[in-house]
Amino acid sequence: MKIGVLAYQGSFEEHALQAKRAMDKLKIDGEIIAVKRVNDLDVDGIIIPGGESTTIGIVAQRMGLLEPLKEKIMEGLPVLGTCAGAIMLAKDVSDAKVGKKSQPLIGVMDISVIRNYYGRQRESFEANVDLRSIGGGIEKVVFIRAPAIVKVFGNAKSLSQFKDVHVMVQENNLLATTFHPELSGTTIVHEYFISMIKK
């Protein structure tokens, strides 16, 4: 199994470590690679990490990766988008302060996302969220300048909520979280993503 982590910006190293931990726990042979160019897209699944969604989108577009990545995802490539990654996947995005904002997106998931929902960097926080729907428990996770998934429509299904918004949503081969599973003590989100790849 080969999992790619989009490695322009954000917590890609932490995702690589957490994905490797999950593989080891599940006794799966595999490798984690950094994805920066189109020829890095020969993977079984891809993680789009947190960071700054506008920057990630602009760099991916400049590197000629955005459209080929979108095509592969539309063809069924499993993808885990966390925080900025969830924004990148969403079909509908606005900002808590400035409203609608033009930015390069993959735009394949039936979710509406509000960027900076809880505020800026200093409003980052930890909270307990319910991950029992994917085989975990009540887990402490980190929200860093987090967005919120405020609407789930079409084929998307909410897997976890926190304070009246959705924090984890799945739509077929797409999994989005507004928290940072790579910074939590549990590998359950990455284990679940691996189970999606194996299907």
Residue pairs with C-beta under 8 A, 6 or more apart in sequence:
1 23
1 28
1 29
1 30
1 31
1 44
1 45
1 194
1 197
1 198
2 30
2 31
2 32
2 33
2 42
2 43
2 44
3 19
3 23
3 30
3 31
3 32
3 33
3 43
3 44
3 45
3 46
3 47
3 194
3 197
4 32
4 33
4 34
4 35
4 40
4 41
4 43
4 45
4 46
4 47
5 12
5 15
5 16
5 19
5 32
5 33
5 34
5 35
5 46
5 47
5 49
6 12
6 35
6 36
6 46
6 47
6 48
6 49
6 56
6 60
6 69
6 85
7 34
7 35
7 36
8 36
8 51
8 55
8 56
8 59
8 60
8 63
9 51
9 52
9 55
9 56
9 59
10 49
10 50
10 51
10 52
10 56
10 83
10 84
11 49
11 50
11 51
11 180
11 182
11 183
12 34
12 47
12 49
14 49
14 180
14 182
14 183
15 47
15 49
15 82
15 182
15 190
16 32
16 34
17 182
18 181
18 182
18 187
18 190
19 32
19 47
19 190
19 193
19 194
20 32
21 187
21 190
22 187
22 190
22 191
22 193
22 194
23 29
23 30
23 194
25 187
25 191
26 191
26 194
28 194
33 40
33 43
34 40
35 41
35 43
35 46
35 65
36 63
36 65
37 63
37 64
37 65
38 63
38 64
38 65
38 68
41 65
41 68
41 69
41 72
43 77
44 78
44 197
45 77
45 78
45 79
45 80
45 193
45 194
45 196
45 197
46 69
46 72
46 73
46 77
46 78
46 79
46 80
47 79
47 80
47 81
47 82
47 85
47 193
48 56
48 79
48 80
48 81
48 82
48 84
48 85
48 88
48 89
48 106
49 82
49 83
49 84
49 85
49 182
50 82
50 83
50 84
50 85
50 144
50 180
50 182
51 83
51 84
52 84
53 84
53 85
53 87
53 88
53 103
53 105
53 115
54 101
54 103
54 104
56 84
56 85
56 88
57 66
57 88
57 103
57 104
57 105
58 103
58 104
60 66
60 69
60 104
61 104
66 104
66 106
69 106
70 106
70 107
70 108
73 79
73 106
73 108
73 173
73 174
74 108
76 172
76 173
77 173
78 173
78 174
78 175
78 193
78 196
78 197
79 85
79 89
79 173
79 174
79 175
80 175
80 176
80 177
80 189
80 190
80 193
81 87
81 88
81 89
81 109
81 174
81 175
81 176
81 177
82 176
82 177
82 178
82 179
82 180
82 181
82 182
83 144
83 145
83 146
83 147
83 177
83 178
83 179
83 180
84 147
85 176
86 111
86 113
86 147
86 149
86 169
86 176
86 177
86 178
87 93
87 105
87 113
87 115
87 147
88 105
88 106
89 105
89 106
89 107
89 108
89 109
89 111
89 174
89 176
90 105
90 107
90 109
90 111
90 112
90 113
90 149
90 176
91 107
91 108
91 109
91 110
91 111
91 112
92 111
92 112
92 113
92 151
93 100
93 101
93 103
93 105
93 112
93 113
93 114
93 115
94 100
94 101
94 112
94 113
94 114
94 115
95 101
95 114
95 115
95 116
96 114
96 115
96 116
96 117
96 119
97 116
101 115
108 174
109 156
109 169
109 171
109 174
109 176
110 152
110 153
110 154
110 155
110 156
110 171
111 149
111 151
111 152
111 153
111 156
111 166
111 169
111 171
111 176
112 149
112 150
112 151
112 153
113 147
113 148
113 149
113 150
113 178
114 147
114 148
114 150
115 147
116 145
116 147
117 146
117 147
117 148
117 150
117 165
117 178
118 124
118 125
118 143
118 145
118 146
118 148
119 145
120 145
121 144
121 145
123 145
124 142
124 143
124 144
124 145
124 146
125 142
125 143
126 140
126 141
126 142
126 143
127 140
127 141
127 143
127 162
127 179
128 138
128 139
128 140
128 141
129 138
129 139
129 141
129 160
129 162
129 167
129 168
129 179
130 138
130 160
130 161
131 137
131 138
131 139
131 159
131 160
131 168
131 186
131 188
131 189
132 138
133 159
133 160
133 168
134 159
134 168
134 188
134 189
134 192
135 188
135 191
135 192
136 186
136 188
136 189
139 184
139 185
139 186
139 188
140 184
140 185
141 179
141 180
141 181
141 183
141 184
142 179
142 180
142 183
142 184
143 178
143 179
143 180
144 180
144 183
146 178
146 179
147 178
148 165
148 166
148 167
148 178
149 158
149 165
149 166
149 167
149 169
149 176
149 178
150 165
150 166
152 158
152 166
152 169
154 171
155 171
155 172
156 169
156 170
156 171
156 174
157 169
157 170
157 171
158 166
158 168
158 169
159 168
159 169
159 170
160 166
160 167
160 168
161 167
165 178
166 178
167 177
167 178
167 179
168 175
168 176
168 177
168 178
168 179
168 189
169 175
169 176
170 176
173 196
175 189
175 192
175 193
175 196
177 189
181 188
181 189
181 190
182 190
